[in-house]
């Protein structure tokens, strides 16, 4: 490789740049993408058939179609943030933490309707938030 006047080689990347997509950032991006996809699927099922989800006497009871649209919108935001994390965008880490937190709260409120699905998505949100918050400070 040719050396430039500053002593750096052309065509090489810094170790920081080449290692960015390995480990926690890749994991966080994939977790956000998967959480978003699952949220969209849950939202589509809620919008399509109100009879799928029932929770009588629940304090946070909304129209199930409203829950569905909330999940679709949050799912799209999760996918956008996950894609941003995977592409190394500077805005994506903060957006991933923020949207992951919103998703975590809405999934918690949705537990009586579909507990196992909500808990799985909550775990994905938690690990994505943890990976972004923990490892973003060091990179």
ABEGO torsion letter per residue (X at the ends): XBBBAAGBBBGBBBAAAAAAABEAAAAAAAAAAAAAAAAAAAAAAAAABAAABBBBGBAABBBAAAAAAAAAAAAAAAAAAAAAAAAGBAAAAAAAAAAAAAAAAAAAAAAAABAAAAAAAAAAAAAAAAAAAAAAAAX
